[in-house]
């Protein structure tokens, strides 16, 4: 079962018995790993650097357990932590499969010195990690936050949506490059997205009445070839997702595919957005609406000191994919669900017609809409006035 349903990221739920626990932190890099540990019965604090290798790490942990046993300590628990980064979660899963408790620390949750030029080395980083990890293990809040470690299946389920986003970004970049070339020669009427634009490049004339230069023509052909390739890949990702939804069993109401189908029934919400919401946030065990909004980074960031009270805008500390996707969805929701209570709430607060008011209130609508969709998939509560497509 996913760790999302039995994990508190803010503190450890297991009592720490430090005399029978080996505590280790790892500073990961591409070629070298630096491990610092607290070993019961051993006065020194071991610090070991070696080539990146999980087997060497496991042997090192077992060696420290043997040293603690020789010192008369019965080791019941080995806990290891490292920061989330490029290496992902494979090491944590690998260690857990070998009876080692492994945790992944959220990097932005670690408080660091605010000195202008603070010293930063791998050794100092391990000291900082050890300090915050010890506080977390003792059950004290706000030392650091842990990232829920997903299974391989949960990680794999996110790949289509994230790949689709990357391909859309690449498509936009190529189109903008082609537009820039056209603008450089005063060509304003031709659109790069037209189907037969490649066939008419030879006859194309600049604003000065001359044909396109040969090097520019070759560059355009290469851009258009890349654009066709990226579009084919986007289409392949979308078709594969639709195929999997079509063959998925409809008996499990709480399965990811069932959640995607339910959200996609809301007018204005497509399969792409529904898939992103389910795999990025709705499969997590978020205990209330405040946790849902906080995870998406759609909450405020107050600045209070003495008599000063001000709001600095969005915290932007949550999942950026969910946050940007929900703000885009909120604009579509206002258009396609005009008779819903949420859309009317937005309309009542933007009657002045000012762009700044609409920009502020659309974020509030995105937060309310996210909570409403969360209640839809977890409790079956349909938002008031929202129109659903017929169930297939």
N, C-alpha and C positions, 0 to 999 in steps of 0.2 A: 504494500500500500504506500501511496505517496507520503513523504514526510510532512507535506503541508497540513495534514489532518492531525498531527500529534507533536507539534513543535512550537515553542515560544522563542522567538528570535531575540527578545530583549533580555532574557535571563535564563540561567540553567535551572531546570526543575529537579535536578538530582543533587542531593547533599554532597558537599565536597569533603572527603576525608583525605587530607593532604599527606598524612603519614603512609597511606597505602595507594597513592596515585602518582604516576609519572605524568608530568605536564610538559608538553613540548610545543614549540612554535617553529614554523618553517618560513624562511624568506626565499621565495622561489624566483629563479631567473631561467633564462633559456638554456644555459650550460651548467650552472652551479646552483646547489642548494645549500643554505646555511641553516643549521638546526640548533636551537638553544633549548635547554631543558632544566627542569627542577626534579631531581631524583632523590627520593627519601633515603636518608641514611648516608648520603654522599655530600660532604661539605662543599665541594666545588660545584659551580654551576656549569655543566658541560656545554661546550660550544664547538660544533663540528661542521666543517665545510667539505663538500665532496661533489663529484660529478653528478648531474641530475640522473638519478636512478632509484626507482621505488624499492627494488630489492635491497639495495644498500641501506635505505632508510629503515626498512623493517628489521634488518639485522642489527642496526644501531639501537633501535628501541628495545629489542630483545636483549642486547648486551647490557643496556642500562638496567633492565629488569633483573638480570643476573647479578649485577653489582649491588643493587638494592637488597636482593635476597641474601647475599654474602654479608651485608651489613645488618642482617636480622630483621628486615622489613618484608612483610608479606604484601606483594603488589597485587591488588585486585582490579586495578583500572589503569588504562593508558589512554590519555586524551591528547589529541593533536589538533592544532589550528593553523590556518594560513589565510592570507588575504585572497579575495576573489580577483581573478585577472584573466590573462590570456589562456592559462592552462585549463580553465573551466572547472568541472567537478569530478573528473575521472579519478583523480588521486584520492579524493575523499571516499568515493564509492569503493575503490580498490582496498583502502585501509579498513573500511567497515566490514568488508567481506572477510577480513583476516583478524577480526575481534579487536580492532583498534577504533576507539571513538574518534571520529574526525569531524571537524567543524570548519566552516568557511566564513571568514569575517568580512563584513561589508566595509570596504576601504574608507568610504566617506563618513562612517560612524566613529572613526578613531580621532580623538582630539589630539592635535599636534601643537607644538610651540608656535606662537605668533611672531617670533623674532624675524627681522627682515632677512637675515642670512643665517638660518639655523643649520647646524651641522647635520648632515644626513649620510649615514653609511649603513651597510647591511647589518652590522653589529648593533648600532643604535636602533635600527628598525626592529630587530628581534627583541630588544629590551622593551620597546614600546608595546609590541605585540604581546609579550609576556605579561606586562603590567595590566593591560586591558582584559586579556584573557582570564587572568586570575580573578579580577573583579566580576567578570561574567559568570565564571564557575561558582563563585560564592553566592550567586543569586542576586547581586546588586545591579539595579537597573542603570541605564545610561552610561555604562562603561564602553560598550560597543554593541553592535547588532550583528546577528548571524544571518547568513543567507540560507534559505531552505534548499537543501540539496535535492535536485530533481532526479528521477530515474532516467535511464537512457531513453525509454519510450516517451516520457514527458519532454525531454529535450528535443527529440526527433520530431514531435508533433508541432513544435514551434518553427521548424525550419522552412516549410512552404511559405508561410506568411512573411517571414523575415527575408527570404530570398526574393519574394515578389516585391517587397519594398525596395530592395537593392536594385532590382531590375528596372523598376519604375524610375528610380533616381538616375540610373544610367541612361534610360531612354530620354529623360528630360535634358540631361547634359548633352547628349548627341544632337537633339533637336535645337538646343540653344546655340551650339557650335555652327550648325548649318545656317541658322538665322543670322548669325553674326557674319558669316561669309556673304550671304545675300545682301545684308545691309552695307557691307563694305563696298559693294559695287552698285548701290542704289536700286536694288531689286526689292520691291515692297509687295508685289501682288502674289508671288509664288509662295506656297506653304510647303514646308518639308514633309508634312504628314499626308500629302496627297499621294494617291496610289501610283500614278504614272509620272511622278516628278523625275525619276531617273531617266525615263525615255526621252524627255524633252530638254535635257541638259545641253545637247549639241546645238540646238536651235535657240538657246537662251541668249538674250542680249542684255548688256549692262545699260545703265542710264545714259551712258555716252554713246550707245549704239554699236558697241564692239562686242565680239564674242568673248566668253570667259577665257582667261588665260589657261594654258595647258596644265600647269601645276595645280591651279585652283580646281580645274575640272577633275583631275585625278583625285584630289583630296575630297571633293564632294562625293565622288563615286565610292570611296572607301567609307566615308561617314554613312552614306545611305545603305551600304552593305552591312555595316555594324548595326544600324537601326533595324533593318529587316531581321537580322539574327536575334537581337534582343527582343523584338516583338514576338518572334516565334517561341522564344523561351518563356515569355510572359503567358502566352496562350497555352503552352504546355503545362505550366504550373496550375493555371486556372482549371483546365480540363481535368487534370489528375485529381484535384480537390473535389470537383463535382462528381467524378466517378466514384471516389471513396465514400462520399456522402450518400450516393445512390445505392451502393451495395451494403452500407452499414445497417445492422439490425435496428429496428425501431422499438424494441421491447424495453430497453433500458432508458428510463426517463432522466437519469442523472449522468448518463454517459456524455463525453465531449461532443460526439456527433449529434446527439439529441439536443444539447444546449445550442449548438450552431443552428440547427434547423429551427428551433423556437425563436431565437433572436432574429434570424433572417426572415421570419414571418412579419416582422414589424415593417410597415411601409417606410421607405427611406433608408433601410439598413440592408446592405448587401452581404453576400456570403463572405467576402474578403474581410469586412469589418467584424462580422460575427465570429469568424475563425480567430481573428486577432484577439478579441475580447475574451473568448473562452480560454484560449491557451495561455494568454499573458496574465489574466487576473481572475477569471471566474472559477478556475479549477483550484485556486488557493483557498485555504480555510481562513477567511476574514470574518471576524466575529461580529462586527457591526458596521453601520454605514460610515462611521467616521474612519474606520480602518480602510474601507474601500476607497474613499476620497483621498486619504493620506497616501495609500500605495500608488495612486495615479498621479500624485503631485499636484492635485487640484485644490489644495488647501492654502490658506494665507500664511504669510510670514510676518507676524507682528513684531514691532520694534518698540519696546517699552523700557523706559529708564526714568525713574523719578516721576516727574509730572508729564514727561513726554509720552505721547501715545500716537503711533502712526502705523500704517500698514504698508509693507514694501512689495505687495503683489504676490504672485504665485511662488510657493516654496521651490518648485521644480526639483524636488528631491526624490520623486518616485519614478515610475516606469515611463520613460519619454514616449515610447510607442503608444501606450494607452492614452497618455495626456494629449498628444497631437491628434491621434485618431478620434478621440472623443470631441475635441473642439471642432474638427471638420464635420463629424457626425451631427453636432448640435446645429450647425448652419443648415444641413440638409433636413434635419428634423423640423425646424421652424418652417421649412418650405413644404414638406410632405405631410406634416401632421398639424395643420393649422387649428383644428378643432380640439386638440388635446389640451388638458389642463396645463401641462408644462409650457406649450407654445403660447397659450393665452397669458400665462404668468410672465413670460418673456415680453410679450407685446405690451402688457400693461405697464411695464417698467422701462420701456424704450419709446414712450409716446413723444418725447421731445425731438426724436429724429436725429439726435447727435451721434456721429460715428463713434466718439469716445465712449458714450453710454452703451451703445450696442456691443462694442468690443469688450467692455467690462462685464456686461451682463451675460454675454455668450459663454464666458467661462463659468459663471454661476449656473447657467443652464446645463452646461456639459457635466458639472458635478452632480446636479440633480438627476440628469438623465442616466448617468452611470449607475447611481444608486438604484434608480427605478429598474434598469435592466438587470442589475444584480438580484433584486427582489423577484423579478420575473423568472429567472432561471433557478433560484434557490427555493422560493416559496410559491411560485406559480401566480403571483399577484400581477395582473395586467394593469399598467398605468392608466389612470383615468382618461378616457377619451381617445386613447391610442387605437388606431385601426390595424388589425392583423390580417395578413393574407390567409386564405383557406389552407388548412393543413393538408399536405400532400399524402 
